[in-house]
Amino acid sequence: MSTAATAIARRPFIWPSARAIVLSIAAILFVALCVLPTLYMLGVSLAGADGGFSLDNYRHLLTDARQRDLLLSSSLLGIGTAALATIIGAPLGLLLARADLPAKRFLRLALVVPLVIPPYILGLAWIYIGGSAGLLARVYGRDLLSSWTYSLTGAVITLSLGFFPLAMLATEAAARRVSAHLEEAALLVGPPHRVLRRITLPLIAPSIAASIFIIFVLALSEFGVPGLLRVPVFTTEVFTAFAALYDFGAATALAVPLLVLALTAGIAVKLLIGERMITTGRSTHAGLPLLLGGWRALAIGAVGLVLFLSLGLPLTVLAVEVGRIERIVSAIKTSSEAIANSLLLATIGATLIIALAVLLGYGRARARTRLRGLVDLVFIVVFAVPSTVVGIGLIGLWNRPGLPGEIYKSMAIILIAYLARFVPVAALILAASARQLPVSSEEAAEVAGAGWLRSFARIVLPQLRNGLAAAWVVAFIFAFGELGATVLVSPPGESTLPVRIYTMIANTPSSEVAALALMQASIIIIPLALLGVFGRGQVDRL
């Protein structure tokens, strides 16, 4: 016995590898920045007025008739948006994957643009079209659509025109993965329309269903559009409970149904698409072409109509509302500080997001443990947490004695909010890119005596440059348009462009607000266009 103990005592300590240390630090940072705010909110919701354990917040949630109405309106918003966005997006994805459309790469890029324009800008355009003082009211001399504009229906239409690219991209990616061998064999015994219905659609259905769940959760989590269109839902109620009443417990309890739905949807997405979540490969055999024949003109017209409604009309209405170029110049001058803050913070935030996400994505792509599926689920659920919930959680964590107070009082808290919100989606994009890299190159470097840090910097990162560029652009776009968390954590006297636009709507001439919104949309579209031109297909992976 003593001999065995002596042998164990004499065994040399084995230091963990550089790879293990770096990836562990990345995981700890992810938990601290992205997961902890949500866990904190859940803990606060279980505390009573005396600080002890209490279910009063949830008891009020279940017994209050207003809360039941909020649950109904939130559910209808999510279901309606998911249904309409899928009806629009899924056929477009099938057309992009299989049909012979002109300028297909340009069409794909243009159809992705509504997804990256902040939804509240689309909501603002909807108000300028159908509001009581909107374009239609001015043209016809009377109010025509304001009752529809400020309604659940208006919110569903607005969010659907912003989120349909998710269903489109999911459908296209799934359709490209279907092997032509299966469809060609089916053609031997059936016509093309039957092959499409019985073979192709069942094979791509899981990916479409996954996109439906994602759209559902994103619609539930949206704050800007329901706030603008005066639709009472849980996200706006969470904001009111905190901003007006400063009631952490009530705000968190209101957010719990959204968190439960996010978790449920995340599990459903993971079960439906599994490892395909981080796989971007296509079938080596192209799928069956979709022969449109006489329907080709109708298909092109349908694509044009969607582009007009989701992109052309909103931007045109904003431009009409601005009127003159001088107003844009004036708006830029009066809001120059907010514009500079947004550009600087989005640039720094996107860089920090990628620095952390590339390690998380690499670790996920190289993971061999059975728990790797749980990592995907955590990424999805954390990204689906409503921005207002994240903002309140960050305030609770950072605005307390014993912590560096200057962080909460400075613009650094906005960078932390960006990290908390967008690291998960960047990590999923980079995990998909890292999954495509051969392990053999790293193994060869290890055999040659190179350490992991050197091989990661000299071998892995150069091969990930396209994925890094795509993820950085996505992170910049999302950070530049972030509203829900930023409006809560912005220090007094400081502002970003989205926060300034949102707070100016009530008491500022519409031309100035429209000028800033149009400029923000333009700044977002430019990097996406550059990615589409130079990214060699990376837009397909957004």
SETIRO-551426 format. One record per residue (C-alpha): z, y, x; residue in one letter. Coordinates in nm, 2 decimals, decimal comma. Layout:
BEGIN
pz | py | px | lumke
Z | Y | X | a
...
end
This chain:
BEGIN
pz | py | px | lumke
0,00 | 0,00 | 0,00 | m
0,10 | 0,24 | 0,28 | s
-0,22 | 0,15 | 0,47 | t
-0,44 | 0,25 | 0,17 | a
-0,24 | 0,57 | 0,13 | a
-0,29 | 0,65 | 0,49 | t
-0,67 | 0,59 | 0,47 | a
-0,69 | 0,82 | 0,17 | i
-0,49 | 1,08 | 0,35 | a
-0,71 | 1,07 | 0,65 | r
-1,04 | 1,09 | 0,45 | r
-1,21 | 1,41 | 0,55 | p
-1,25 | 1,68 | 0,28 | f
-1,61 | 1,71 | 0,16 | i
-1,71 | 2,06 | 0,09 | w
-1,93 | 2,11 | -0,22 | p
-2,29 | 2,18 | -0,14 | s
-2,43 | 2,54 | -0,16 | a
-2,63 | 2,43 | -0,47 | r
-2,31 | 2,32 | -0,65 | a
-2,12 | 2,64 | -0,55 | i
-2,40 | 2,88 | -0,66 | v
-2,48 | 2,70 | -0,99 | l
-2,11 | 2,68 | -1,07 | s
-2,06 | 3,05 | -1,02 | i
-2,37 | 3,11 | -1,24 | a
-2,21 | 2,89 | -1,51 | a
-1,88 | 3,07 | -1,49 | i
-2,05 | 3,41 | -1,52 | l
-2,25 | 3,28 | -1,82 | f
-1,93 | 3,17 | -2,00 | v
-1,75 | 3,49 | -1,91 | a
-2,03 | 3,73 | -2,01 | l
-2,21 | 3,54 | -2,30 | c
-1,97 | 3,29 | -2,45 | v
-1,63 | 3,46 | -2,42 | l
-1,70 | 3,75 | -2,65 | p
-1,78 | 3,51 | -2,94 | t
-1,48 | 3,29 | -2,86 | l
-1,26 | 3,60 | -2,85 | y
-1,38 | 3,71 | -3,19 | m
-1,30 | 3,37 | -3,34 | l
-0,95 | 3,39 | -3,19 | g
-0,89 | 3,73 | -3,33 | v
-1,00 | 3,63 | -3,68 | s
-0,72 | 3,37 | -3,68 | l
-0,45 | 3,62 | -3,60 | a
-0,25 | 3,80 | -3,87 | g
-0,11 | 4,16 | -3,88 | a
0,20 | 4,04 | -3,69 | d
-0,01 | 3,87 | -3,42 | g
0,07 | 3,51 | -3,54 | g
-0,16 | 3,25 | -3,67 | f
-0,30 | 3,34 | -4,01 | s
-0,59 | 3,25 | -4,24 | l
-0,56 | 3,57 | -4,45 | d
-0,90 | 3,69 | -4,33 | n
-1,07 | 3,37 | -4,44 | y
-0,88 | 3,36 | -4,76 | r
-1,00 | 3,70 | -4,85 | h
-1,35 | 3,60 | -4,75 | l
-1,35 | 3,31 | -5,00 | l
-1,18 | 3,48 | -5,29 | t
-1,35 | 3,83 | -5,28 | d
-1,65 | 3,85 | -5,51 | a
-1,81 | 4,11 | -5,28 | r
-1,81 | 3,85 | -5,00 | q
-1,98 | 3,60 | -5,22 | r
-2,25 | 3,86 | -5,30 | d
-2,29 | 3,92 | -4,93 | l
-2,33 | 3,55 | -4,86 | l
-2,60 | 3,53 | -5,13 | l
-2,79 | 3,83 | -5,01 | s
-2,77 | 3,72 | -4,65 | s
-2,89 | 3,37 | -4,74 | s
-3,18 | 3,51 | -4,95 | l
-3,27 | 3,74 | -4,66 | l
-3,28 | 3,45 | -4,41 | g
-3,46 | 3,20 | -4,64 | i
-3,71 | 3,46 | -4,77 | g
-3,80 | 3,58 | -4,42 | t
-3,83 | 3,23 | -4,28 | a
-4,05 | 3,12 | -4,56 | a
-4,29 | 3,42 | -4,56 | l
-4,30 | 3,44 | -4,18 | a
-4,40 | 3,07 | -4,16 | t
-4,66 | 3,11 | -4,43 | i
-4,82 | 3,38 | -4,22 | i
-4,76 | 3,24 | -3,88 | g
-4,82 | 2,87 | -3,90 | a
-5,19 | 2,89 | -4,01 | p
-5,25 | 3,15 | -3,74 | l
-5,11 | 2,92 | -3,48 | g
-5,34 | 2,64 | -3,59 | l
-5,64 | 2,87 | -3,58 | l
-5,55 | 2,99 | -3,23 | l
-5,51 | 2,63 | -3,11 | a
-5,81 | 2,47 | -3,27 | r
-6,06 | 2,72 | -3,42 | a
-6,34 | 2,89 | -3,24 | d
-6,23 | 3,25 | -3,28 | l
-6,38 | 3,54 | -3,08 | p
-6,16 | 3,71 | -2,82 | a
-5,89 | 3,45 | -2,87 | k
-5,68 | 3,56 | -2,58 | r
-5,68 | 3,92 | -2,70 | f
-5,60 | 3,81 | -3,06 | l
-5,30 | 3,60 | -2,93 | r
-5,16 | 3,90 | -2,73 | l
-5,21 | 4,14 | -3,02 | a
-5,04 | 3,90 | -3,27 | l
-4,74 | 3,87 | -3,04 | v
-4,68 | 4,25 | -3,03 | v
-4,50 | 4,27 | -3,37 | p
-4,24 | 4,02 | -3,23 | l
-4,14 | 4,25 | -2,94 | v
-4,14 | 4,58 | -3,14 | i
-3,78 | 4,63 | -3,25 | p
-3,76 | 4,54 | -3,62 | p
-3,59 | 4,87 | -3,71 | y
-3,91 | 5,05 | -3,60 | i
-4,11 | 4,84 | -3,85 | l
-3,84 | 4,92 | -4,11 | g
-3,87 | 5,29 | -4,03 | l
-4,25 | 5,27 | -4,08 | a
-4,19 | 5,09 | -4,41 | w
-3,97 | 5,38 | -4,53 | i
-4,24 | 5,63 | -4,42 | y
-4,49 | 5,44 | -4,63 | i
-4,30 | 5,36 | -4,95 | g
-3,99 | 5,58 | -4,95 | g
-3,93 | 5,85 | -5,21 | s
-4,08 | 6,11 | -4,97 | a
-4,31 | 5,86 | -4,80 | g
-4,69 | 5,87 | -4,75 | l
-4,77 | 5,71 | -5,08 | l
-4,54 | 5,94 | -5,27 | a
-4,70 | 6,24 | -5,11 | r
-5,06 | 6,12 | -5,17 | v
-5,00 | 6,04 | -5,54 | y
-4,75 | 6,31 | -5,61 | g
-4,48 | 6,08 | -5,74 | r
-4,25 | 5,80 | -5,62 | d
-4,42 | 5,46 | -5,64 | l
-4,24 | 5,21 | -5,42 | l
-3,90 | 5,34 | -5,32 | s
-3,72 | 5,08 | -5,54 | s
-3,91 | 4,81 | -5,35 | w
-3,87 | 4,98 | -5,02 | t
-3,49 | 5,00 | -5,03 | y
-3,44 | 4,64 | -5,15 | s
-3,40 | 4,29 | -5,03 | l
-3,77 | 4,23 | -5,09 | t
-3,86 | 4,52 | -4,86 | g
-3,63 | 4,38 | -4,59 | a
-3,79 | 4,03 | -4,62 | v
-4,14 | 4,17 | -4,59 | i
-4,05 | 4,39 | -4,29 | t
-3,87 | 4,11 | -4,10 | l
-4,15 | 3,86 | -4,18 | s
-4,41 | 4,09 | -4,04 | l
-4,20 | 4,11 | -3,72 | g
-4,10 | 3,74 | -3,69 | f
-4,41 | 3,56 | -3,79 | f
-4,53 | 3,53 | -3,42 | p
-4,25 | 3,28 | -3,36 | l
-4,39 | 3,04 | -3,62 | a
-4,74 | 3,11 | -3,48 | m
-4,65 | 3,04 | -3,12 | l
-4,46 | 2,73 | -3,21 | a
-4,74 | 2,59 | -3,42 | t
-5,00 | 2,67 | -3,15 | e
-4,80 | 2,50 | -2,88 | a
-4,74 | 2,19 | -3,09 | a
-5,10 | 2,17 | -3,19 | a
-5,21 | 2,18 | -2,83 | r
-4,98 | 1,89 | -2,74 | r
-5,14 | 1,66 | -3,00 | v
-5,37 | 1,41 | -2,82 | s
-5,73 | 1,40 | -2,94 | a
-5,73 | 1,02 | -2,91 | h
-5,51 | 0,99 | -3,22 | l
-5,73 | 1,22 | -3,42 | e
-6,05 | 1,07 | -3,30 | e
-5,93 | 0,72 | -3,40 | a
-5,84 | 0,85 | -3,74 | a
-6,18 | 1,01 | -3,78 | l
-6,33 | 0,66 | -3,78 | l
-6,17 | 0,59 | -4,12 | v
-6,13 | 0,93 | -4,28 | g
-6,28 | 1,28 | -4,31 | p
-6,15 | 1,57 | -4,09 | p
-5,94 | 1,73 | -4,37 | h
-5,76 | 1,41 | -4,42 | r
-5,69 | 1,37 | -4,05 | v
-5,55 | 1,72 | -4,04 | l
-5,32 | 1,64 | -4,34 | r
-5,21 | 1,29 | -4,24 | r
-5,21 | 1,30 | -3,86 | i
-5,20 | 1,65 | -3,71 | t
-4,97 | 1,83 | -3,95 | l
-4,70 | 1,55 | -3,94 | p
-4,70 | 1,56 | -3,56 | l
-4,66 | 1,94 | -3,54 | i
-4,41 | 1,96 | -3,84 | a
-4,10 | 1,93 | -3,62 | p
-4,19 | 2,23 | -3,41 | s
-4,27 | 2,43 | -3,73 | i
-3,94 | 2,33 | -3,88 | a
-3,76 | 2,44 | -3,56 | a
-3,93 | 2,78 | -3,58 | s
-3,82 | 2,81 | -3,94 | i
-3,45 | 2,76 | -3,84 | f
-3,48 | 3,01 | -3,56 | i
-3,64 | 3,28 | -3,78 | i
-3,37 | 3,21 | -4,05 | f
-3,09 | 3,27 | -3,80 | v
-3,26 | 3,58 | -3,65 | l
-3,30 | 3,73 | -4,00 | a
-2,94 | 3,66 | -4,07 | l
-2,84 | 3,83 | -3,75 | s
-3,06 | 4,14 | -3,79 | e
-2,87 | 4,46 | -3,83 | f
-3,12 | 4,75 | -3,80 | g
-3,35 | 4,67 | -4,09 | v
-3,08 | 4,59 | -4,36 | p
-2,90 | 4,90 | -4,24 | g
-3,21 | 5,12 | -4,28 | l
-3,32 | 4,97 | -4,61 | l
-2,96 | 4,98 | -4,75 | r
-2,94 | 4,61 | -4,81 | v
-2,58 | 4,49 | -4,80 | p
-2,55 | 4,18 | -4,58 | v
-2,29 | 4,04 | -4,34 | f
-2,42 | 4,21 | -4,03 | t
-2,39 | 4,56 | -4,19 | t
-2,06 | 4,47 | -4,34 | e
-1,93 | 4,36 | -4,00 | v
-2,04 | 4,70 | -3,86 | f
-1,87 | 4,89 | -4,14 | t
-1,54 | 4,69 | -4,11 | a
-1,52 | 4,78 | -3,75 | f
-1,68 | 5,13 | -3,73 | a
-1,52 | 5,27 | -4,04 | a
-1,19 | 5,07 | -4,06 | l
-1,15 | 4,95 | -3,71 | y
-1,04 | 4,61 | -3,85 | d
-1,11 | 4,35 | -3,58 | f
-0,98 | 4,06 | -3,79 | g
-1,18 | 4,14 | -4,10 | a
-1,50 | 4,21 | -3,90 | a
-1,47 | 3,88 | -3,72 | t
-1,40 | 3,68 | -4,04 | a
-1,71 | 3,83 | -4,19 | l
-1,91 | 3,71 | -3,88 | a
-1,78 | 3,35 | -3,90 | v
-2,04 | 3,24 | -4,17 | p
-2,31 | 3,37 | -3,94 | l
-2,17 | 3,19 | -3,65 | l
-2,15 | 2,86 | -3,85 | v
-2,51 | 2,90 | -3,96 | l
-2,62 | 2,98 | -3,60 | a
-2,45 | 2,66 | -3,48 | l
-2,60 | 2,46 | -3,76 | t
-2,95 | 2,59 | -3,69 | a
-2,91 | 2,54 | -3,32 | g
-2,82 | 2,17 | -3,38 | i
-3,12 | 2,14 | -3,61 | a
-3,36 | 2,29 | -3,36 | v
-3,23 | 2,07 | -3,08 | k
-3,26 | 1,75 | -3,30 | l
-3,61 | 1,85 | -3,41 | l
-3,77 | 1,93 | -3,07 | i
-3,54 | 1,78 | -2,81 | g
-3,67 | 1,81 | -2,46 | e
-3,98 | 2,00 | -2,57 | r
-3,76 | 2,31 | -2,58 | m
-3,80 | 2,34 | -2,21 | i
-4,14 | 2,18 | -2,18 | t
-4,46 | 2,38 | -2,18 | t
-4,71 | 2,11 | -2,08 | g
-5,02 | 2,04 | -2,29 | r
-5,20 | 1,73 | -2,38 | s
-5,46 | 1,63 | -2,12 | t
-5,70 | 1,57 | -2,40 | h
-5,78 | 1,87 | -2,62 | a
-5,71 | 1,82 | -2,99 | g
-5,96 | 1,79 | -3,27 | l
-6,15 | 2,13 | -3,31 | p
-6,10 | 2,30 | -3,64 | l
-6,46 | 2,35 | -3,77 | l
-6,44 | 2,65 | -4,00 | l
-6,81 | 2,66 | -4,10 | g
-6,86 | 2,91 | -4,38 | g
-6,48 | 2,99 | -4,37 | w
-6,50 | 3,14 | -4,03 | r
-6,56 | 3,50 | -4,16 | a
-6,26 | 3,45 | -4,40 | l
-6,04 | 3,33 | -4,12 | a
-6,13 | 3,63 | -3,90 | i
-6,07 | 3,86 | -4,19 | g
-5,72 | 3,70 | -4,25 | a
-5,63 | 3,75 | -3,88 | v
-5,75 | 4,11 | -3,90 | g
-5,54 | 4,17 | -4,22 | l
-5,23 | 4,04 | -4,05 | v
-5,29 | 4,26 | -3,75 | l
-5,34 | 4,56 | -3,97 | f
-5,02 | 4,50 | -4,18 | l
-4,79 | 4,41 | -3,89 | s
-4,92 | 4,64 | -3,62 | l
-5,20 | 4,88 | -3,71 | g
-5,05 | 5,02 | -4,03 | l
-4,69 | 5,08 | -3,90 | p
-4,82 | 5,25 | -3,58 | l
-5,07 | 5,46 | -3,78 | t
-4,80 | 5,57 | -4,03 | v
-4,57 | 5,67 | -3,74 | l
-4,86 | 5,87 | -3,59 | a
-4,94 | 6,04 | -3,92 | v
-4,57 | 6,13 | -3,96 | e
-4,57 | 6,28 | -3,62 | v
-4,88 | 6,49 | -3,70 | g
-4,93 | 6,68 | -3,37 | r
-4,90 | 6,58 | -3,01 | i
-4,68 | 6,88 | -2,95 | e
-4,40 | 6,71 | -3,16 | r
-4,40 | 6,41 | -2,93 | i
-4,36 | 6,64 | -2,63 | v
-4,08 | 6,83 | -2,80 | s
-3,91 | 6,51 | -2,90 | a
-3,93 | 6,38 | -2,54 | i
-3,77 | 6,70 | -2,41 | k
-3,48 | 6,69 | -2,66 | t
-3,42 | 6,32 | -2,61 | s
-3,50 | 6,30 | -2,24 | s
-3,15 | 6,18 | -2,14 | e
-3,15 | 5,90 | -2,39 | a
-3,51 | 5,80 | -2,28 | i
-3,41 | 5,80 | -1,92 | a
-3,09 | 5,60 | -1,99 | n
-3,29 | 5,34 | -2,18 | s
-3,55 | 5,30 | -1,91 | l
-3,30 | 5,28 | -1,63 | l
-3,06 | 5,05 | -1,81 | l
-3,33 | 4,82 | -1,94 | a
-3,48 | 4,79 | -1,59 | t
-3,14 | 4,72 | -1,42 | i
-3,04 | 4,50 | -1,71 | g
-3,36 | 4,29 | -1,70 | a
-3,32 | 4,24 | -1,33 | t
-2,95 | 4,13 | -1,36 | l
-3,05 | 3,90 | -1,65 | i
-3,32 | 3,73 | -1,44 | i
-3,09 | 3,70 | -1,14 | a
-2,84 | 3,50 | -1,35 | l
-3,09 | 3,33 | -1,58 | a
-3,30 | 3,18 | -1,29 | v
-3,00 | 2,99 | -1,16 | l
-2,91 | 2,87 | -1,51 | l
-3,26 | 2,77 | -1,59 | g
-3,31 | 2,59 | -1,26 | y
-2,98 | 2,41 | -1,31 | g
-3,08 | 2,31 | -1,66 | r
-3,43 | 2,19 | -1,55 | a
-3,28 | 1,98 | -1,26 | r
-2,98 | 1,84 | -1,47 | a
-2,96 | 1,47 | -1,50 | r
-2,64 | 1,45 | -1,70 | t
-2,65 | 1,34 | -2,07 | r
-2,49 | 1,67 | -2,16 | l
-2,80 | 1,87 | -2,07 | r
-2,90 | 1,88 | -2,44 | g
-2,57 | 2,06 | -2,50 | l
-2,67 | 2,33 | -2,26 | v
-2,98 | 2,40 | -2,47 | d
-2,77 | 2,41 | -2,79 | l
-2,53 | 2,66 | -2,63 | v
-2,82 | 2,88 | -2,52 | f
-2,96 | 2,89 | -2,87 | i
-2,63 | 2,95 | -3,05 | v
-2,53 | 3,23 | -2,81 | v
-2,86 | 3,40 | -2,85 | f
-2,83 | 3,37 | -3,23 | a
-2,49 | 3,54 | -3,24 | v
-2,54 | 3,87 | -3,43 | p
-2,55 | 4,17 | -3,20 | s
-2,28 | 4,35 | -3,39 | t
-2,05 | 4,05 | -3,33 | v
-2,12 | 4,06 | -2,96 | v
-2,05 | 4,43 | -2,95 | g
-1,72 | 4,40 | -3,12 | i
-1,62 | 4,11 | -2,90 | g
-1,71 | 4,31 | -2,59 | l
-1,49 | 4,60 | -2,71 | i
-1,20 | 4,37 | -2,77 | g
-1,24 | 4,21 | -2,42 | l
-1,29 | 4,52 | -2,21 | w
-1,10 | 4,79 | -2,39 | n
-0,75 | 4,67 | -2,30 | r
-0,48 | 4,75 | -2,05 | p
-0,50 | 4,57 | -1,72 | g
-0,88 | 4,57 | -1,70 | l
-1,09 | 4,82 | -1,51 | p
-1,11 | 5,10 | -1,78 | g
-1,39 | 5,27 | -1,61 | e
-1,63 | 4,99 | -1,70 | i
-1,57 | 5,03 | -2,07 | y
-1,60 | 5,41 | -2,05 | k
-1,92 | 5,39 | -1,85 | s
-2,28 | 5,28 | -1,91 | m
-2,19 | 4,95 | -1,73 | a
-2,06 | 4,82 | -2,07 | i
-2,42 | 4,85 | -2,20 | i
-2,55 | 4,64 | -1,91 | l
-2,28 | 4,38 | -1,99 | i
-2,40 | 4,38 | -2,36 | a
-2,76 | 4,32 | -2,24 | y
-2,64 | 4,02 | -2,03 | l
-2,44 | 3,88 | -2,32 | a
-2,73 | 3,90 | -2,55 | r
-3,04 | 3,80 | -2,35 | f
-2,94 | 3,57 | -2,06 | v
-2,98 | 3,26 | -2,29 | p
-3,34 | 3,33 | -2,39 | v
-3,44 | 3,42 | -2,03 | a
-3,27 | 3,10 | -1,91 | a
-3,47 | 2,89 | -2,16 | l
-3,80 | 3,05 | -2,04 | i
-3,71 | 2,99 | -1,68 | l
-3,59 | 2,63 | -1,75 | a
-3,94 | 2,56 | -1,89 | a
-4,10 | 2,70 | -1,58 | s
-3,87 | 2,52 | -1,34 | a
-3,93 | 2,19 | -1,52 | r
-4,29 | 2,21 | -1,41 | q
-4,21 | 2,23 | -1,04 | l
-4,22 | 1,90 | -0,85 | p
-3,89 | 1,79 | -0,70 | v
-4,07 | 1,64 | -0,40 | s
-4,12 | 1,98 | -0,23 | s
-3,75 | 2,05 | -0,23 | e
-3,68 | 1,69 | -0,11 | e
-3,92 | 1,74 | 0,17 | a
-3,75 | 2,06 | 0,28 | a
-3,41 | 1,88 | 0,27 | e
-3,55 | 1,61 | 0,49 | v
-3,68 | 1,87 | 0,73 | a
-3,32 | 2,01 | 0,76 | g
-3,35 | 2,32 | 0,54 | a
-3,04 | 2,41 | 0,34 | g
-3,06 | 2,45 | -0,04 | w
-3,03 | 2,83 | -0,03 | l
-3,33 | 2,85 | 0,20 | r
-3,54 | 2,60 | 0,01 | s
-3,46 | 2,78 | -0,32 | f
-3,56 | 3,12 | -0,17 | a
-3,87 | 3,00 | 0,02 | r
-4,00 | 2,72 | -0,21 | i
-3,86 | 2,74 | -0,57 | v
-3,87 | 3,12 | -0,63 | l
-4,23 | 3,17 | -0,50 | p
-4,35 | 2,89 | -0,74 | q
-4,16 | 3,05 | -1,02 | l
-4,31 | 3,40 | -0,98 | r
-4,52 | 3,38 | -1,30 | n
-4,22 | 3,26 | -1,50 | g
-4,00 | 3,52 | -1,35 | l
-4,25 | 3,79 | -1,44 | a
-4,27 | 3,67 | -1,80 | a
-3,89 | 3,64 | -1,83 | a
-3,84 | 3,98 | -1,68 | w
-4,08 | 4,14 | -1,92 | v
-3,92 | 3,97 | -2,22 | v
-3,57 | 4,07 | -2,10 | a
-3,69 | 4,43 | -2,05 | f
-3,84 | 4,45 | -2,39 | i
-3,54 | 4,31 | -2,57 | f
-3,30 | 4,53 | -2,37 | a
-3,51 | 4,84 | -2,42 | f
-3,50 | 4,78 | -2,80 | g
-3,14 | 4,66 | -2,84 | e
-2,95 | 4,84 | -3,11 | l
-2,67 | 4,64 | -3,28 | g
-2,44 | 4,59 | -2,98 | a
-2,54 | 4,91 | -2,80 | t
-2,45 | 5,14 | -3,10 | v
-2,10 | 5,00 | -3,08 | l
-2,03 | 4,99 | -2,71 | v
-2,21 | 5,31 | -2,60 | s
-1,95 | 5,55 | -2,43 | p
-1,89 | 5,89 | -2,61 | p
-2,16 | 6,14 | -2,52 | g
-2,39 | 5,87 | -2,38 | e
-2,68 | 5,72 | -2,57 | s
-2,99 | 5,50 | -2,54 | t
-3,32 | 5,56 | -2,72 | l
-3,26 | 5,30 | -3,00 | p
-2,91 | 5,44 | -3,07 | v
-3,05 | 5,80 | -3,07 | r
-3,33 | 5,71 | -3,31 | i
-3,09 | 5,52 | -3,55 | y
-2,84 | 5,81 | -3,56 | t
-3,10 | 6,08 | -3,60 | m
-3,26 | 5,92 | -3,91 | i
-3,02 | 6,07 | -4,16 | a
-3,02 | 6,44 | -4,05 | n
-3,33 | 6,50 | -3,83 | t
-3,69 | 6,58 | -3,94 | p
-3,89 | 6,27 | -3,98 | s
-4,16 | 6,39 | -3,75 | s
-3,91 | 6,39 | -3,45 | e
-3,78 | 6,05 | -3,54 | v
-4,13 | 5,91 | -3,58 | a
-4,23 | 6,06 | -3,24 | a
-3,95 | 5,88 | -3,07 | l
-4,01 | 5,56 | -3,25 | a
-4,38 | 5,57 | -3,16 | l
-4,30 | 5,64 | -2,80 | m
-4,06 | 5,35 | -2,79 | q
-4,32 | 5,11 | -2,93 | a
-4,57 | 5,23 | -2,68 | s
-4,33 | 5,18 | -2,39 | i
-4,27 | 4,82 | -2,51 | i
-4,63 | 4,74 | -2,56 | i
-4,74 | 4,85 | -2,21 | i
-4,55 | 4,58 | -2,01 | p
-4,66 | 4,31 | -2,26 | l
-5,02 | 4,41 | -2,22 | a
-4,99 | 4,40 | -1,85 | l
-4,83 | 4,05 | -1,87 | l
-5,12 | 3,94 | -2,10 | g
-5,38 | 4,07 | -1,85 | v
-5,22 | 3,95 | -1,53 | f
-4,99 | 3,67 | -1,65 | g
-5,26 | 3,40 | -1,68 | r
-5,13 | 3,25 | -2,00 | g
-4,76 | 3,33 | -1,97 | q
-4,77 | 3,51 | -2,31 | v
-4,81 | 3,16 | -2,46 | d
-4,46 | 3,08 | -2,35 | r
-4,28 | 3,39 | -2,49 | l
end
